[in-house]
Amino acid sequence: MKYEYVFNDLSALEIECKLRQIIENALYQKYGDKPDELIKKRIIDEWAAMERSDTVLDVAALYELVIWLKKNNHPYWMRGCAGSSLILYLLEITFGNPLPPHYHCPVCHSVQWETDYLDGFVLPKKKTCEQDQATLIPDGHNVPWQTLWGYGPELQAETGNKKIN
């Protein structure tokens, strides 16, 4: 089986643009075409941290590697703080959703944040969407993105006014 590289023969700028599009597509697939503001802000903050730490191309390379590993049936495990990144989760590099505990609807993509719980593992499983009666999916493990990207509140203040398409 021949592997088709995602970022083959692209410039750094082209890789960055393509990676951003892949992330946005994954975001919209999971959370719909109008994701919750908290989710959009999280993506904006993480992307800004990746740019500041000059790791955008590293993430693209990691994404490429993970695709290759999956296609060739090689197991892999990301350890440590990588699980704090929503971007890595959307790219299917990590498996745990780092957002705060919430339910999301697989049909209308609505999100219900659950502040009374510390983790999505403990959310009651049988809950239905008020809009379309679909069974809601419990998710979220409340891991701050700064754990991986190494930034504090000063970056959040700087990125608070940017928008995701």
Buried (B, 14 or more C-beta within 10 A) or exposed (E): EEEEEBBEEBEEEEBBEBBBEBBBEBBBEBBBEEBBEEBBBBBBBBBBBBEBEEBBBEBBEBBBEBBBEEEEEEEEEBEEBBBBBBBBBBBEBBEBBBBBBBBBBEEEBBBBEBEEBEBBEEBEEEBEBEEEEEBBBBBBBBBBBBBBBEBEEEBBEEBEEEEBE
